[in-house]
Amino acid sequence: MDIKYDLKPKSQRRTEPFKPDKTLPFGSLRTDHMFIMDYADGEWKNPRIVPYGTIDIAPGATVLHYGQAIFEGAKAFKHEDKEIYTFRLDMNAKRMNKSAEILCIPKIPEDIQMEAVHALIDVDRLWFPEQEGASLYIRPFIFATQDSLGLHVSATYKFMVIISPSGPYYPKGFTKPIKLLITKKFHRAAPGGTGNAKAAGNYAASLQAGEFAAKFGASQVLYLDVTNTYIEEAGTMNHYHILRGGTVIIPEFTDTILKSITSQSIIEIAGKIGVKAKQERVRLDNFIEGIKSGEIIEAGGLGTAAVISPVGEYVFEDGNSINVNNNEVGKYSKKIYDYYTGIQTGKIEAPKGWLQKVEKRV
Ligand SMILES: Cc1ncc(COP(=O)(O)O)c(C=O)c1O
C-alpha cells in the first residue's frame, strides 16, 4: 500500500522515548499521529498518516444517526530486544471483516489493515511507554460517512487507526477479583442480531446494564441468553470458569457471543499452560450449582484489555450473592495470566505467527 505521510513537524512530535513518571491509565492517552483511509466509488483509497486531531464529518453522516460503525482492539508490546511486536493482529483484522460483513460495510484485506497499524506504530514508536507492564493499545475502526438521512447502507466510509499508550491493566498487581451482576433484565444480543460483531451500537446498548450493575456495586453484568438459561458474556469480555482439576470452560461461540481472541488463544495453548480447555453451552443453574458444590473453583472474564479478570462474587438482582474462591484470585487464573502475558512480552516462546515485529519504514 502506498501510504502518504503528512507528519507533524519534528519540533512538535515526540523525539525522545516516552518515560511517564506516573502509571499511565488504560486507553486515555494518544500518540502524535493517526491513520486514515477513505472508501468511495466502490474502493478503499487514499491511505495516509496525519497528525492526531479532529476530523470533518457531515452532520447527516449515517454513523451519527444509525450507528453503522465497527471497531477492533489489539495490543503491541516491547520486548527485551527493544523492538515493538503486535500480538495476533491478523485475528483482529479477520474479525473486523466478519463485523464488516454483519454491518454491511466493505471489507478491507487483512494485510492492508495490518500494514496500516504497523506503519502508524512505526511513526509513533517513541510513544511506547517505558514502564513495566505497558503496551500500545491499538484501536482500528470503520464508520459510515454518507450524508443521507434515508436508512440504507452507506456508500462512503472511513477506516482509521488510533493508538493509546497504556500502563498495566493491573497497576497494583493481579490481586483483586471483580464482582458481576447476574441480570435477567438486560440482554446484550439477540439471535440473528449483531452480537458476534464488534459493532459500536452493541456497546451503546450495554451502557444501561453497566449503570444498573453499578447500583449493586458490581463492575459489569453477566449476560445471559434471551431465555435467561445460558451464560453468554461477562460485560465486554467472554466468560470462563474453571473446574476442580483445572479444566477451563468457555461458552460455545454463537451469534450472540463475540469470538474473543483471548479465549481462542487460551484454548490453543491450554496444554502448554498446564490446563485443559473446552467450549460448551453453560447453563446458569448448573454454574451456580457448581460453585456451591465446589466443582467450580474459579471464574471470570477474558479479553484483550485485562487478559483475565477473575470474578470473586456474583450478585443476583434480588441482592443475594455467591462467592467464588473466597473472593480471591485463583491459582489457575493466575497461571493463565502469567503465561499469556509472558508470551505477549516475549518472555515465553510464542506460537508461530502470534507476534509480528514492527519494522522501520520511515
Ligand atoms: C463483547 C466482548 N466480548 C469479548 C471480548 C473479548 O475479545 P478479545 O479477547 O478479542 O479482546 C470483547 C473485547 O474485545 C468484547 O467487547
The ligand as an ORCA input file, in Angstrom:
! r2SCAN-3c Opt
* xyz 0 1
  C     -18.393     -8.126     23.976
  C     -16.982     -8.582     24.037
  N     -16.721     -9.866     24.313
  C     -15.471    -10.339     24.379
  C     -14.381     -9.512     24.184
  C     -13.000    -10.056     24.264
  O     -12.454    -10.196     22.989
  P     -10.887    -10.117     22.762
  O     -10.291    -11.205     23.582
  O     -10.718    -10.369     21.307
  O     -10.456     -8.783     23.195
  C     -14.602     -8.158     23.894
  C     -13.466     -7.239     23.677
  O     -13.000     -7.124     22.590
  C     -15.921     -7.685     23.813
  O     -16.150     -6.392     23.541
*
